[in-house]
Amino acid sequence: MTSNKNQRRLYEFPELLMRIFAWVSAAVMLANMILIACDVFMRYVFNSPIKGATETATMLMAWVAYAGMAYTLLKGQHMQLARSMTSSRAAPSTLPAS
């Protein structure tokens, strides 16, 4: 009986960590969105962008991806990163009709 209880605890701790990383990923994504919005506002209104905002946003996206992997593992799914359909690299047949 105690081995079942220990096994359950063994699986509950990683699940708790995955849920924490999911919240961390969401918080970092929110911070990233706020940083980008403030940078755009500063650039167009005051003509003075936030120094290092682009680099910081790029680094934060890595945190979002890696912390988000824990959540997808918890849900038994996988991450999908899609390329924009309006990208210049997209095949002409995949571009939306004008």
ChimeraX commands (.cxc) that place a marker at each C-alpha (Angstrom):
marker #1 position 0.00,0.00,0.00 radius 0.5
marker #1 position 2.78,2.44,0.81 radius 0.5
marker #1 position 4.48,1.74,-2.52 radius 0.5
marker #1 position 1.36,2.93,-4.36 radius 0.5
marker #1 position 1.32,6.10,-2.27 radius 0.5
marker #1 position 5.02,6.69,-3.00 radius 0.5
marker #1 position 4.47,6.08,-6.71 radius 0.5
marker #1 position 1.61,8.56,-6.73 radius 0.5
marker #1 position 3.82,11.18,-5.05 radius 0.5
marker #1 position 6.55,10.44,-7.56 radius 0.5
marker #1 position 4.20,11.36,-10.41 radius 0.5
marker #1 position 2.51,14.29,-8.68 radius 0.5
marker #1 position 5.70,16.33,-8.27 radius 0.5
marker #1 position 6.61,16.46,-11.99 radius 0.5
marker #1 position 2.99,17.28,-12.80 radius 0.5
marker #1 position 3.12,20.18,-10.36 radius 0.5
marker #1 position 6.35,21.39,-11.96 radius 0.5
marker #1 position 4.78,21.20,-15.42 radius 0.5
marker #1 position 1.81,23.26,-14.27 radius 0.5
marker #1 position 4.15,25.85,-12.74 radius 0.5
marker #1 position 6.12,26.07,-16.00 radius 0.5
marker #1 position 2.86,26.52,-17.91 radius 0.5
marker #1 position 2.03,29.55,-15.74 radius 0.5
marker #1 position 5.59,30.83,-16.10 radius 0.5
marker #1 position 5.26,30.54,-19.87 radius 0.5
marker #1 position 1.98,32.47,-19.83 radius 0.5
marker #1 position 3.44,35.19,-17.62 radius 0.5
marker #1 position 6.52,35.56,-19.81 radius 0.5
marker #1 position 4.32,35.76,-22.91 radius 0.5
marker #1 position 2.24,38.49,-21.27 radius 0.5
marker #1 position 5.40,40.40,-20.32 radius 0.5
marker #1 position 6.65,40.00,-23.88 radius 0.5
marker #1 position 3.41,41.39,-25.30 radius 0.5
marker #1 position 3.54,44.38,-22.96 radius 0.5
marker #1 position 7.20,45.03,-23.83 radius 0.5
marker #1 position 6.50,44.95,-27.56 radius 0.5
marker #1 position 3.42,47.17,-27.23 radius 0.5
marker #1 position 5.37,49.72,-25.16 radius 0.5
marker #1 position 8.23,49.63,-27.64 radius 0.5
marker #1 position 5.90,50.27,-30.58 radius 0.5
marker #1 position 4.18,53.09,-28.69 radius 0.5
marker #1 position 7.49,54.71,-27.76 radius 0.5
marker #1 position 8.82,54.35,-31.30 radius 0.5
marker #1 position 5.84,55.93,-33.06 radius 0.5
marker #1 position 4.74,58.52,-30.50 radius 0.5
marker #1 position 8.06,59.72,-29.09 radius 0.5
marker #1 position 10.36,58.52,-31.90 radius 0.5
marker #1 position 12.52,56.84,-29.24 radius 0.5
marker #1 position 12.22,53.06,-29.03 radius 0.5
marker #1 position 13.16,51.11,-25.91 radius 0.5
marker #1 position 16.79,50.08,-26.23 radius 0.5
marker #1 position 17.22,46.32,-26.37 radius 0.5
marker #1 position 13.48,45.60,-26.58 radius 0.5
marker #1 position 13.80,43.52,-29.74 radius 0.5
marker #1 position 16.61,41.40,-28.33 radius 0.5
marker #1 position 14.78,40.97,-25.03 radius 0.5
marker #1 position 11.57,39.93,-26.80 radius 0.5
marker #1 position 13.53,37.38,-28.83 radius 0.5
marker #1 position 15.09,35.88,-25.71 radius 0.5
marker #1 position 11.75,35.82,-23.90 radius 0.5
marker #1 position 10.22,33.85,-26.78 radius 0.5
marker #1 position 12.76,31.09,-26.13 radius 0.5
marker #1 position 11.55,30.99,-22.51 radius 0.5
marker #1 position 7.95,30.77,-23.72 radius 0.5
marker #1 position 8.77,27.88,-26.03 radius 0.5
marker #1 position 10.77,25.85,-23.52 radius 0.5
marker #1 position 8.48,26.49,-20.56 radius 0.5
marker #1 position 5.47,25.76,-22.79 radius 0.5
marker #1 position 6.89,22.36,-23.67 radius 0.5
marker #1 position 6.19,21.18,-20.13 radius 0.5
marker #1 position 2.51,22.05,-20.52 radius 0.5
marker #1 position 2.20,20.26,-23.84 radius 0.5
marker #1 position 3.89,17.22,-22.31 radius 0.5
marker #1 position 1.39,17.32,-19.45 radius 0.5
marker #1 position -1.51,17.42,-21.90 radius 0.5
marker #1 position -0.02,14.67,-24.08 radius 0.5
marker #1 position 0.22,16.92,-27.12 radius 0.5
marker #1 position 3.05,18.47,-29.11 radius 0.5
marker #1 position 4.03,22.02,-29.97 radius 0.5
marker #1 position 3.44,23.34,-33.45 radius 0.5
marker #1 position 5.25,26.36,-34.76 radius 0.5
marker #1 position 3.64,27.63,-37.94 radius 0.5
marker #1 position 5.03,30.01,-40.52 radius 0.5
marker #1 position 2.90,32.91,-41.66 radius 0.5
marker #1 position 1.00,32.23,-44.85 radius 0.5
marker #1 position 1.93,35.69,-46.16 radius 0.5
marker #1 position 5.64,34.96,-45.86 radius 0.5
marker #1 position 7.73,35.54,-48.96 radius 0.5
marker #1 position 9.03,31.97,-48.62 radius 0.5
marker #1 position 5.55,30.45,-48.86 radius 0.5
marker #1 position 4.74,28.62,-52.06 radius 0.5
marker #1 position 2.45,30.61,-54.39 radius 0.5
marker #1 position -0.22,27.90,-54.19 radius 0.5
marker #1 position -0.53,28.37,-50.42 radius 0.5
marker #1 position -1.00,32.15,-50.50 radius 0.5
marker #1 position -4.59,33.35,-50.01 radius 0.5
marker #1 position -6.40,34.60,-53.09 radius 0.5
marker #1 position -6.63,38.39,-53.44 radius 0.5
marker link #1:1,2 radius 0.2
marker link #1:2,3 radius 0.2
marker link #1:3,4 radius 0.2
marker link #1:4,5 radius 0.2
marker link #1:5,6 radius 0.2
marker link #1:6,7 radius 0.2
marker link #1:7,8 radius 0.2
marker link #1:8,9 radius 0.2
marker link #1:9,10 radius 0.2
marker link #1:10,11 radius 0.2
marker link #1:11,12 radius 0.2
marker link #1:12,13 radius 0.2
marker link #1:13,14 radius 0.2
marker link #1:14,15 radius 0.2
marker link #1:15,16 radius 0.2
marker link #1:16,17 radius 0.2
marker link #1:17,18 radius 0.2
marker link #1:18,19 radius 0.2
marker link #1:19,20 radius 0.2
marker link #1:20,21 radius 0.2
marker link #1:21,22 radius 0.2
marker link #1:22,23 radius 0.2
marker link #1:23,24 radius 0.2
marker link #1:24,25 radius 0.2
marker link #1:25,26 radius 0.2
marker link #1:26,27 radius 0.2
marker link #1:27,28 radius 0.2
marker link #1:28,29 radius 0.2
marker link #1:29,30 radius 0.2
marker link #1:30,31 radius 0.2
marker link #1:31,32 radius 0.2
marker link #1:32,33 radius 0.2
marker link #1:33,34 radius 0.2
marker link #1:34,35 radius 0.2
marker link #1:35,36 radius 0.2
marker link #1:36,37 radius 0.2
marker link #1:37,38 radius 0.2
marker link #1:38,39 radius 0.2
marker link #1:39,40 radius 0.2
marker link #1:40,41 radius 0.2
marker link #1:41,42 radius 0.2
marker link #1:42,43 radius 0.2
marker link #1:43,44 radius 0.2
marker link #1:44,45 radius 0.2
marker link #1:45,46 radius 0.2
marker link #1:46,47 radius 0.2
marker link #1:47,48 radius 0.2
marker link #1:48,49 radius 0.2
marker link #1:49,50 radius 0.2
marker link #1:50,51 radius 0.2
marker link #1:51,52 radius 0.2
marker link #1:52,53 radius 0.2
marker link #1:53,54 radius 0.2
marker link #1:54,55 radius 0.2
marker link #1:55,56 radius 0.2
marker link #1:56,57 radius 0.2
marker link #1:57,58 radius 0.2
marker link #1:58,59 radius 0.2
marker link #1:59,60 radius 0.2
marker link #1:60,61 radius 0.2
marker link #1:61,62 radius 0.2
marker link #1:62,63 radius 0.2
marker link #1:63,64 radius 0.2
marker link #1:64,65 radius 0.2
marker link #1:65,66 radius 0.2
marker link #1:66,67 radius 0.2
marker link #1:67,68 radius 0.2
marker link #1:68,69 radius 0.2
marker link #1:69,70 radius 0.2
marker link #1:70,71 radius 0.2
marker link #1:71,72 radius 0.2
marker link #1:72,73 radius 0.2
marker link #1:73,74 radius 0.2
marker link #1:74,75 radius 0.2
marker link #1:75,76 radius 0.2
marker link #1:76,77 radius 0.2
marker link #1:77,78 radius 0.2
marker link #1:78,79 radius 0.2
marker link #1:79,80 radius 0.2
marker link #1:80,81 radius 0.2
marker link #1:81,82 radius 0.2
marker link #1:82,83 radius 0.2
marker link #1:83,84 radius 0.2
marker link #1:84,85 radius 0.2
marker link #1:85,86 radius 0.2
marker link #1:86,87 radius 0.2
marker link #1:87,88 radius 0.2
marker link #1:88,89 radius 0.2
marker link #1:89,90 radius 0.2
marker link #1:90,91 radius 0.2
marker link #1:91,92 radius 0.2
marker link #1:92,93 radius 0.2
marker link #1:93,94 radius 0.2
marker link #1:94,95 radius 0.2
marker link #1:95,96 radius 0.2
marker link #1:96,97 radius 0.2
marker link #1:97,98 radius 0.2
view
